[in-house]
């Protein structure tokens, strides 16, 4: 059994009110070096057998079609998790 | 301006109904090699200046205290994003 990690973030031009609120709280808690926070999703996909390019390509398709909303989100990375 | 990536996942022993539902849909769509899906969060923290160990340590603390619920979630990684 292997794992493929898919990372998805809101598109840069999309407002992220939740991230903005968290950044504001952190600055008030004294974390002055933090200038912004954006929140996205991380998927761990467990697969049978070894990870090959064909499987990564099919998971990248799943990431674009099922895991993300292409209007407001970008698939940032699709990678095999190091064992 | 630099970025620190924080990845958070539900603890392995915690049921992930959303992930289970997504895995079921993918298997019905013909992705037989997919045996499971778990869904977590990915934070991009924008910071002023360079990333050093002290800053990574303070962001790891923020990840444990603010970004995650330690009862049901694990902080999987805290890393500087490659430029």
Backbone of each chain as ProteinMPNN parsed JSONL, in Angstrom:
{"seq_chain_A": "XXXXXXXXXXXXXXXXXXXXXXXXXXXXXXXXXXXXXXXXXXXXXXXXXXXXXXXXXXXXXXXXXXXXXXXXXXXXXXXXXXX", "coords_chain_A": {"N_chain_A": [[0.865, -1.2, 0.0], [0.615, 2.166, -0.898], [1.034, 5.769, -0.647], [-0.406, 8.714, -1.988], [0.05, 12.156, -2.042], [-2.019, 14.935, -2.228], [-2.209, 18.336, -2.773], [-4.143, 21.219, -2.335], [-4.997, 24.572, -2.986], [-6.717, 27.716, -2.384], [-7.231, 29.827, -5.233], [-4.831, 32.439, -5.898], [-6.026, 34.927, -6.389], [-8.438, 34.761, -5.15], [-10.391, 35.755, -2.41], [-9.588, 34.991, 0.969], [-11.219, 34.731, 3.585], [-11.202, 33.29, 5.988], [-8.529, 32.624, 6.345], [-7.52, 35.215, 6.555], [-8.673, 36.044, 8.944], [-7.457, 34.317, 10.768], [-4.796, 35.099, 10.476], [-4.963, 37.681, 11.502], [-5.589, 37.167, 14.204], [-3.241, 35.853, 15.014], [-1.354, 37.887, 14.711], [-2.217, 39.647, 16.647], [-1.652, 38.086, 18.8], [0.972, 38.458, 18.981], [2.678, 37.531, 17.01], [4.415, 39.059, 15.055], [5.858, 38.734, 12.686], [4.336, 37.283, 10.983], [2.586, 37.717, 8.068], [0.475, 36.949, 6.557], [-2.08, 34.438, 6.051], [-3.098, 31.521, 4.381], [-5.586, 29.113, 3.698], [-5.874, 25.744, 2.778], [-6.517, 22.506, 1.297], [-5.536, 19.124, 2.098], [-4.985, 16.044, 0.734], [-4.739, 12.607, 1.466], [-4.154, 9.9, -0.441], [-4.694, 6.575, -0.438], [-3.269, 3.83, -2.092], [-3.321, 0.753, -3.943], [-0.505, -1.358, -4.49], [2.514, -0.302, -6.328], [3.523, 3.173, -6.864], [3.283, 4.661, -9.97], [4.046, 6.577, -12.982], [1.736, 6.635, -14.54], [-0.28, 6.164, -12.695], [0.036, 8.398, -11.029], [-0.68, 10.349, -12.857], [-3.364, 9.74, -13.23], [-4.371, 10.218, -10.698], [-3.862, 12.923, -10.535], [-5.716, 13.84, -12.324], [-8.066, 13.129, -10.995], [-7.751, 14.815, -8.84], [-8.085, 17.3, -10.016], [-10.692, 17.081, -11.035], [-12.389, 16.015, -9.007], [-11.416, 16.469, -6.346], [-10.947, 19.2, -6.256], [-12.271, 22.533, -6.816], [-12.185, 23.831, -9.819], [-12.729, 26.466, -10.468], [-12.21, 28.12, -8.314], [-10.045, 27.061, -7.03], [-6.611, 25.833, -6.972], [-4.722, 23.004, -7.978], [-2.028, 22.288, -6.166], [0.056, 20.48, -5.722], [0.875, 17.067, -6.596], [2.013, 14.21, -5.33], [4.03, 11.292, -4.674], [4.083, 9.833, -1.468], [7.025, 9.827, 0.501], [8.303, 6.742, 1.654]], "CA_chain_A": [[0.0, 0.0, 0.0], [1.409, 3.397, -0.971], [0.202, 6.966, -0.455], [-0.155, 9.877, -2.85], [-0.387, 13.374, -1.363], [-2.529, 15.97, -3.137], [-2.37, 19.599, -2.051], [-5.027, 22.131, -3.071], [-5.108, 25.877, -2.337], [-7.558, 28.682, -3.09], [-6.47, 30.622, -6.205], [-4.303, 33.644, -5.232], [-6.913, 36.101, -6.514], [-9.671, 34.512, -4.402], [-10.305, 36.213, -1.021], [-9.621, 33.875, 1.925], [-11.578, 35.397, 4.848], [-10.806, 32.472, 7.141], [-7.087, 32.838, 6.488], [-7.315, 36.606, 7.014], [-9.049, 36.103, 10.367], [-6.412, 33.614, 11.53], [-3.6, 35.958, 10.47], [-5.228, 38.785, 12.432], [-5.461, 36.652, 15.581], [-1.83, 35.57, 15.294], [-0.627, 39.161, 14.877], [-2.604, 40.185, 17.974], [-0.988, 37.253, 19.817], [2.383, 38.831, 19.049], [3.475, 36.961, 15.913], [4.44, 40.182, 14.101], [6.496, 38.383, 11.397], [3.329, 36.636, 10.117], [1.911, 38.783, 7.307], [-0.739, 36.438, 5.916], [-2.31, 32.991, 6.16], [-4.109, 30.999, 3.439], [-5.925, 27.76, 4.141], [-6.322, 24.861, 1.692], [-6.822, 21.11, 1.667], [-4.485, 18.131, 1.859], [-5.596, 14.716, 0.614], [-3.859, 11.429, 1.415], [-4.856, 8.871, -1.226], [-4.035, 5.266, -0.282], [-3.428, 3.063, -3.331], [-2.755, -0.601, -4.013], [0.658, -1.513, -5.367], [3.51, 0.781, -6.428], [3.121, 4.409, -7.545], [4.009, 4.909, -11.223], [3.629, 7.842, -13.614], [0.346, 6.536, -15.022], [-1.156, 6.326, -11.528], [0.118, 9.811, -10.623], [-1.462, 11.136, -13.839], [-4.812, 9.545, -13.015], [-4.716, 10.917, -9.446], [-3.864, 14.373, -10.841], [-7.02, 14.086, -12.969], [-9.045, 13.074, -9.901], [-7.547, 16.036, -8.035], [-8.669, 18.442, -10.737], [-12.13, 16.901, -11.287], [-13.192, 15.638, -7.825], [-10.954, 17.056, -5.088], [-10.896, 20.673, -6.243], [-13.208, 23.296, -7.65], [-11.227, 24.545, -10.668], [-13.042, 27.896, -10.595], [-11.653, 28.893, -7.197], [-8.908, 26.383, -6.403], [-5.527, 25.283, -7.79], [-4.035, 21.803, -7.458], [-0.664, 22.793, -5.973], [1.01, 19.381, -5.989], [0.447, 15.665, -6.52], [3.306, 13.516, -5.191], [4.045, 10.047, -3.887], [4.667, 10.098, -0.153], [8.201, 8.997, 0.756], [7.957, 5.675, 2.637]], "C_chain_A": [[0.891, 1.237, 0.0], [0.456, 4.584, -0.81], [0.602, 8.05, -1.444], [-0.747, 11.093, -2.137], [-0.817, 14.402, -2.403], [-2.757, 17.236, -2.31], [-3.127, 20.596, -2.928], [-5.15, 23.434, -2.286], [-6.103, 26.755, -3.092], [-6.682, 29.467, -4.085], [-6.023, 31.928, -5.545], [-5.28, 34.826, -5.282], [-8.223, 35.948, -5.725], [-9.475, 34.962, -2.944], [-10.413, 35.008, -0.081], [-9.926, 34.46, 3.312], [-11.142, 34.616, 6.086], [-9.308, 32.671, 7.425], [-6.781, 34.216, 7.04], [-7.593, 36.706, 8.514], [-7.963, 35.453, 11.22], [-5.15, 34.473, 11.592], [-3.767, 37.105, 11.468], [-5.059, 38.342, 13.879], [-3.991, 36.444, 15.929], [-1.037, 36.854, 15.501], [-0.954, 39.756, 16.251], [-1.966, 39.359, 19.1], [0.525, 37.512, 19.85], [3.25, 38.257, 17.955], [3.589, 37.998, 14.784], [5.008, 39.78, 12.738], [5.51, 37.707, 10.448], [2.55, 37.72, 9.387], [0.649, 38.283, 6.619], [-0.846, 34.934, 6.119], [-3.347, 32.61, 5.111], [-4.315, 29.529, 3.78], [-6.455, 26.942, 2.97], [-6.539, 23.464, 2.221], [-5.648, 20.202, 1.325], [-5.159, 16.762, 1.842], [-4.49, 13.67, 0.674], [-4.66, 10.337, 0.707], [-4.074, 7.572, -1.088], [-4.316, 4.43, -1.532], [-2.783, 1.685, -3.185], [-1.51, -0.584, -4.89], [1.54, -0.272, -5.408], [2.945, 1.998, -7.16], [3.954, 4.545, -8.821], [3.428, 6.167, -11.886], [2.163, 7.813, -14.049], [-0.622, 6.753, -13.851], [-1.151, 7.785, -11.059], [-0.725, 10.676, -11.559], [-2.958, 10.971, -13.565], [-5.249, 10.207, -11.715], [-4.735, 12.435, -9.66], [-5.195, 14.75, -11.497], [-8.128, 14.101, -11.905], [-8.964, 14.358, -9.067], [-8.233, 17.224, -8.701], [-10.191, 18.318, -10.827], [-12.952, 16.714, -10.023], [-12.75, 16.402, -6.565], [-11.039, 18.582, -5.083], [-12.011, 21.262, -7.094], [-12.338, 24.196, -8.526], [-11.51, 26.039, -10.82], [-12.326, 28.694, -9.499], [-10.415, 28.272, -6.57], [-7.878, 25.931, -7.431], [-5.018, 23.997, -7.142], [-2.554, 22.17, -7.375], [0.369, 21.685, -6.197], [0.332, 18.026, -5.835], [1.732, 14.849, -6.461], [3.139, 12.225, -4.406], [4.676, 10.365, -2.542], [5.879, 9.195, 0.013], [7.828, 7.978, 1.837], [8.589, 5.976, 3.982]], "O_chain_A": [[1.815, 1.342, 0.807], [-0.765, 4.425, -0.835], [1.785, 8.274, -1.703], [-1.893, 11.067, -1.687], [-0.075, 14.703, -3.339], [-3.42, 17.2, -1.274], [-2.8, 20.792, -4.098], [-5.379, 23.417, -1.077], [-6.315, 26.571, -4.29], [-5.516, 29.739, -3.799], [-6.753, 32.475, -4.719], [-5.354, 35.621, -4.345], [-9.017, 36.885, -5.641], [-8.488, 34.582, -2.314], [-11.229, 34.114, -0.304], [-9.017, 34.662, 4.118], [-10.761, 35.201, 7.1], [-8.887, 32.856, 8.567], [-5.899, 34.378, 7.883], [-6.859, 37.358, 9.255], [-7.594, 35.978, 12.271], [-4.51, 34.566, 12.639], [-2.831, 37.456, 12.186], [-4.46, 39.052, 14.687], [-3.548, 36.816, 17.015], [-0.156, 36.913, 16.358], [-0.08, 40.297, 16.928], [-1.763, 39.857, 20.207], [1.261, 36.893, 20.618], [4.461, 38.475, 17.965], [2.976, 37.864, 13.726], [4.684, 40.411, 11.732], [5.789, 37.566, 9.257], [1.917, 38.56, 10.027], [-0.161, 39.082, 6.148], [0.153, 34.246, 6.33], [-4.361, 33.292, 4.963], [-3.374, 28.804, 4.103], [-7.361, 27.374, 2.257], [-6.722, 23.253, 3.42], [-4.878, 20.466, 0.402], [-5.816, 16.368, 2.805], [-3.448, 13.809, 0.033], [-5.707, 9.906, 1.191], [-2.94, 7.466, -1.555], [-5.459, 4.333, -1.976], [-1.841, 1.489, -2.418], [-1.461, 0.113, -5.903], [1.351, 0.674, -4.644], [2.019, 1.883, -7.964], [5.184, 4.544, -8.765], [2.448, 6.739, -11.409], [1.446, 8.809, -13.948], [-1.642, 7.429, -13.99], [-2.2, 8.342, -10.733], [-1.397, 11.611, -11.122], [-3.725, 11.93, -13.654], [-6.37, 10.708, -11.624], [-5.528, 13.145, -9.041], [-5.731, 15.833, -11.259], [-9.005, 14.964, -11.913], [-9.983, 14.908, -8.648], [-8.875, 18.041, -8.041], [-10.905, 19.314, -10.711], [-14.085, 17.19, -9.948], [-13.582, 16.913, -5.816], [-11.187, 19.19, -4.023], [-12.599, 20.602, -7.951], [-11.812, 25.203, -8.052], [-10.639, 26.796, -11.25], [-11.888, 29.819, -9.737], [-9.798, 28.867, -5.687], [-8.202, 25.678, -8.591], [-4.897, 23.909, -5.92], [-1.899, 22.343, -8.403], [1.424, 21.92, -6.787], [-0.622, 17.854, -5.077], [2.471, 14.8, -7.444], [2.232, 12.086, -3.586], [5.678, 11.076, -2.471], [5.828, 7.998, -0.27], [7.135, 8.301, 2.801], [8.419, 5.209, 4.93]]}, "seq_chain_B": "XXXXXXXXXXXXXXXXXXXXXXXXXXXXXXXXXXXXXXXXXXXXXXXXXXXXXXXXXXXXXXXXXXXXXXXXXXXXXXXXXXX", "coords_chain_B": {"N_chain_B": [[9.673, 38.39, 1.453], [8.625, 35.297, 2.735], [7.457, 31.842, 2.658], [5.838, 29.545, 4.833], [4.919, 26.202, 5.011], [2.316, 24.417, 6.439], [1.13, 21.311, 7.352], [-1.704, 19.427, 8.192], [-3.355, 16.617, 9.518], [-6.204, 14.446, 10.127], [-6.045, 12.404, 13.072], [-4.827, 9.022, 12.76], [-6.494, 7.136, 14.009], [-8.912, 8.334, 14.058], [-12.158, 8.443, 12.707], [-12.856, 9.177, 9.302], [-15.302, 10.316, 7.774], [-15.871, 11.885, 5.518], [-13.682, 11.497, 3.869], [-13.962, 8.764, 3.477], [-16.335, 8.678, 2.007], [-15.571, 9.986, -0.34], [-13.626, 8.233, -1.266], [-15.244, 6.019, -1.819], [-16.829, 7.017, -3.943], [-14.86, 7.401, -5.896], [-13.986, 4.793, -6.322], [-16.286, 3.684, -7.432], [-16.254, 5.135, -9.739], [-14.41, 3.815, -11.107], [-11.757, 3.814, -10.281], [-10.043, 1.542, -9.258], [-7.636, 1.043, -7.92], [-7.474, 2.794, -5.858], [-7.63, 2.761, -2.438], [-8.291, 4.112, -0.176], [-9.111, 7.358, 1.214], [-8.014, 10.249, 2.867], [-8.739, 13.346, 4.414], [-7.237, 16.455, 5.007], [-5.813, 19.527, 6.302], [-4.132, 22.342, 4.775], [-1.877, 24.837, 5.39], [-0.719, 27.96, 4.299], [1.674, 30.035, 5.408], [2.506, 33.31, 5.309], [5.475, 35.107, 5.793], [7.487, 37.772, 7.109], [10.795, 38.589, 6.05], [13.657, 36.283, 6.314], [13.385, 32.652, 6.637], [14.114, 31.056, 9.619], [15.43, 28.689, 12.085], [14.333, 29.368, 14.553], [12.03, 30.754, 13.863], [10.633, 28.746, 12.478], [10.195, 27.036, 14.605], [8.482, 28.58, 16.165], [6.285, 28.772, 14.485], [5.592, 26.118, 14.372], [4.625, 25.799, 16.914], [2.394, 27.488, 16.797], [0.993, 26.026, 14.93], [0.33, 23.746, 16.373], [-1.153, 24.841, 18.478], [-3.059, 26.664, 17.413], [-3.738, 26.162, 14.673], [-4.461, 23.476, 14.652], [-6.521, 20.868, 16.122], [-5.504, 19.324, 18.831], [-6.635, 17.05, 19.918], [-7.873, 15.543, 17.954], [-6.359, 15.827, 15.69], [-3.208, 15.648, 13.886], [-0.15, 17.436, 13.565], [1.39, 17.252, 10.622], [3.522, 18.171, 9.069], [5.883, 20.915, 9.084], [7.261, 23.242, 7.158], [9.657, 25.229, 5.318], [8.708, 26.858, 2.349], [10.104, 25.949, -0.786], [11.746, 28.414, -2.717]], "CA_chain_B": [[8.532, 37.608, 2.009], [8.814, 33.862, 2.542], [6.256, 31.087, 3.02], [6.009, 28.296, 5.583], [3.787, 25.32, 4.748], [1.943, 23.571, 7.584], [0.169, 20.284, 6.931], [-2.402, 18.854, 9.345], [-4.251, 15.522, 9.121], [-6.895, 13.791, 11.245], [-5.288, 11.28, 13.628], [-5.187, 7.781, 12.048], [-7.576, 6.379, 14.668], [-10.158, 9.104, 13.97], [-12.936, 8.13, 11.5], [-12.909, 10.32, 8.372], [-16.434, 9.965, 6.911], [-15.791, 12.601, 4.236], [-12.689, 10.779, 3.075], [-14.546, 7.457, 3.106], [-17.33, 8.92, 0.952], [-14.843, 10.323, -1.572], [-13.002, 6.987, -1.751], [-16.317, 5.202, -2.397], [-17.182, 7.586, -5.258], [-13.757, 7.159, -6.846], [-13.978, 3.362, -6.689], [-17.417, 3.484, -8.359], [-15.898, 5.757, -11.026], [-13.463, 2.936, -11.797], [-10.387, 3.918, -9.769], [-9.979, 0.405, -8.327], [-6.382, 1.006, -7.134], [-7.612, 3.682, -4.691], [-8.207, 1.966, -1.342], [-8.75, 4.993, 0.908], [-8.801, 8.787, 1.088], [-8.168, 11.016, 4.115], [-8.708, 14.767, 4.051], [-6.75, 17.327, 6.075], [-5.698, 20.956, 5.974], [-2.813, 22.841, 4.389], [-1.786, 26.275, 5.657], [0.44, 28.709, 3.796], [1.887, 31.17, 6.314], [3.452, 34.265, 4.727], [6.237, 35.752, 6.862], [8.489, 38.797, 6.767], [12.203, 38.204, 6.226], [14.062, 34.906, 6.031], [12.927, 31.605, 7.554], [15.201, 30.425, 10.395], [14.925, 27.622, 12.968], [13.495, 29.943, 15.627], [10.715, 31.058, 13.271], [9.967, 27.459, 12.225], [9.743, 26.508, 15.913], [7.302, 29.335, 16.644], [5.154, 28.398, 13.621], [5.182, 24.76, 14.784], [3.808, 26.005, 18.115], [1.12, 28.021, 16.303], [0.299, 24.912, 14.251], [-0.228, 22.845, 17.396], [-2.102, 25.524, 19.367], [-4.116, 27.438, 16.732], [-4.203, 25.561, 13.417], [-4.986, 22.11, 14.762], [-7.147, 20.444, 17.368], [-4.607, 18.225, 19.193], [-7.363, 15.84, 20.326], [-8.265, 14.734, 16.791], [-5.504, 16.078, 14.53], [-1.747, 15.655, 14.023], [0.602, 18.324, 12.671], [2.194, 16.295, 9.849], [4.821, 18.796, 8.729], [6.041, 22.377, 9.096], [8.487, 23.392, 6.348], [9.761, 26.442, 4.5], [8.445, 26.527, 0.951], [11.238, 26.275, -1.643], [11.427, 29.619, -3.519]], "C_chain_B": [[8.767, 36.123, 1.7], [7.529, 33.144, 2.97], [6.642, 29.842, 3.803], [4.745, 27.473, 5.366], [3.554, 24.429, 5.971], [0.887, 22.581, 7.106], [-0.39, 19.561, 8.169], [-3.36, 17.78, 8.852], [-5.015, 15.012, 10.34], [-6.029, 12.635, 11.761], [-5.756, 9.979, 12.969], [-6.385, 7.061, 12.677], [-8.93, 7.107, 14.592], [-10.871, 8.759, 12.653], [-13.01, 9.381, 10.611], [-14.038, 10.05, 7.366], [-16.376, 10.637, 5.531], [-14.809, 11.871, 3.297], [-13.226, 9.446, 2.584], [-15.52, 7.626, 1.941], [-16.624, 9.186, -0.372], [-14.201, 9.056, -2.149], [-14.049, 6.099, -2.419], [-16.708, 5.695, -3.788], [-16.101, 7.245, -6.278], [-13.712, 5.692, -7.275], [-15.117, 3.077, -7.668], [-17.134, 4.121, -9.722], [-14.809, 4.946, -11.748], [-12.036, 3.027, -11.311], [-10.146, 2.815, -8.73], [-8.727, 0.422, -7.455], [-6.452, 1.916, -5.909], [-8.296, 2.904, -3.571], [-8.69, 2.845, -0.192], [-8.358, 6.432, 0.629], [-8.976, 9.417, 2.461], [-7.944, 12.484, 3.771], [-8.258, 15.59, 5.248], [-6.642, 18.757, 5.587], [-4.259, 21.313, 5.619], [-2.817, 24.361, 4.591], [-0.548, 26.824, 4.97], [0.559, 29.945, 4.675], [2.934, 32.087, 5.682], [4.141, 35.006, 5.868], [7.195, 36.789, 6.284], [9.878, 38.208, 6.944], [12.436, 36.727, 5.96], [13.507, 33.918, 7.058], [14.144, 31.026, 8.28], [14.594, 29.422, 11.381], [13.992, 28.168, 14.038], [12.094, 30.218, 15.09], [9.944, 29.757, 13.001], [9.412, 26.884, 13.526], [8.496, 27.259, 16.382], [6.079, 29.019, 15.781], [4.666, 26.983, 13.977], [4.299, 24.848, 16.03], [2.415, 26.527, 17.725], [0.301, 26.893, 15.663], [-0.38, 24.011, 15.283], [-1.333, 23.533, 18.194], [-3.301, 26.138, 18.64], [-4.669, 26.696, 15.508], [-4.854, 24.195, 13.607], [-5.687, 21.903, 16.102], [-6.376, 19.193, 17.808], [-5.326, 16.942, 19.603], [-7.612, 14.944, 19.11], [-7.332, 14.902, 15.593], [-4.021, 16.001, 14.895], [-1.166, 16.716, 13.084], [1.602, 17.438, 11.924], [3.533, 16.892, 9.446], [4.726, 20.314, 8.778], [7.341, 22.633, 8.341], [8.468, 24.726, 5.608], [9.501, 26.03, 3.056], [9.672, 26.899, 0.13], [10.83, 27.469, -2.522], [11.17, 29.227, -4.978]], "O_chain_B": [[9.065, 35.748, 0.566], [6.634, 33.747, 3.562], [7.627, 29.172, 3.494], [3.633, 27.979, 5.518], [4.473, 23.778, 6.467], [-0.126, 22.972, 6.526], [0.353, 19.147, 9.058], [-4.093, 17.992, 7.886], [-4.531, 15.131, 11.466], [-5.358, 11.965, 10.977], [-6.938, 9.837, 12.653], [-7.19, 6.452, 11.973], [-9.957, 6.569, 15.005], [-10.244, 8.782, 11.594], [-13.202, 10.493, 11.101], [-13.779, 9.612, 6.246], [-16.769, 10.053, 4.522], [-15.079, 11.666, 2.114], [-12.99, 9.041, 1.445], [-15.532, 6.823, 1.008], [-17.033, 8.667, -1.411], [-14.228, 8.832, -3.359], [-13.784, 5.496, -3.459], [-16.898, 4.895, -4.704], [-16.407, 6.844, -7.401], [-13.438, 5.383, -8.434], [-14.941, 2.32, -8.622], [-17.697, 3.707, -10.736], [-14.347, 5.315, -12.827], [-11.164, 2.37, -11.88], [-10.056, 3.068, -7.529], [-8.746, -0.129, -6.354], [-5.603, 1.831, -5.022], [-9.423, 2.438, -3.74], [-9.424, 2.374, 0.677], [-7.399, 6.7, -0.095], [-9.966, 9.157, 3.145], [-7.087, 12.827, 2.956], [-8.797, 15.464, 6.348], [-7.276, 19.155, 4.61], [-3.307, 20.688, 6.085], [-3.654, 25.072, 4.034], [0.532, 26.238, 5.044], [-0.33, 30.796, 4.692], [4.095, 31.707, 5.533], [3.484, 35.478, 6.796], [7.642, 36.692, 5.142], [10.119, 37.427, 7.865], [11.564, 36.016, 5.461], [13.2, 34.287, 8.192], [15.09, 30.562, 7.643], [13.372, 29.325, 11.491], [12.997, 27.537, 14.394], [11.097, 29.954, 15.762], [8.744, 29.679, 13.265], [8.317, 26.323, 13.557], [7.569, 26.659, 16.927], [4.957, 29.0, 16.287], [3.472, 26.693, 13.893], [3.351, 24.08, 16.187], [1.398, 26.072, 18.249], [-0.916, 26.817, 15.832], [-1.514, 23.571, 15.092], [-2.33, 22.904, 18.55], [-4.416, 26.143, 19.162], [-5.881, 26.604, 15.316], [-5.705, 23.799, 12.811], [-5.482, 22.642, 17.064], [-6.564, 18.121, 17.234], [-4.719, 15.871, 19.637], [-7.566, 13.719, 19.225], [-7.485, 14.206, 14.59], [-3.626, 16.249, 16.035], [-1.628, 16.878, 11.954], [2.551, 16.931, 12.523], [4.558, 16.211, 9.474], [3.673, 20.911, 8.554], [8.414, 22.279, 8.828], [7.407, 25.276, 5.313], [9.995, 25.004, 2.59], [10.231, 27.985, 0.288], [9.702, 27.525, -3.011], [10.888, 30.091, -5.808]]}, "name": "protein", "num_of_chains": 2, "seq": "XXXXXXXXXXXXXXXXXXXXXXXXXXXXXXXXXXXXXXXXXXXXXXXXXXXXXXXXXXXXXXXXXXXXXXXXXXXXXXXXXXXXXXXXXXXXXXXXXXXXXXXXXXXXXXXXXXXXXXXXXXXXXXXXXXXXXXXXXXXXXXXXXXXXXXXXXXXXXXXXXXXXXX"}
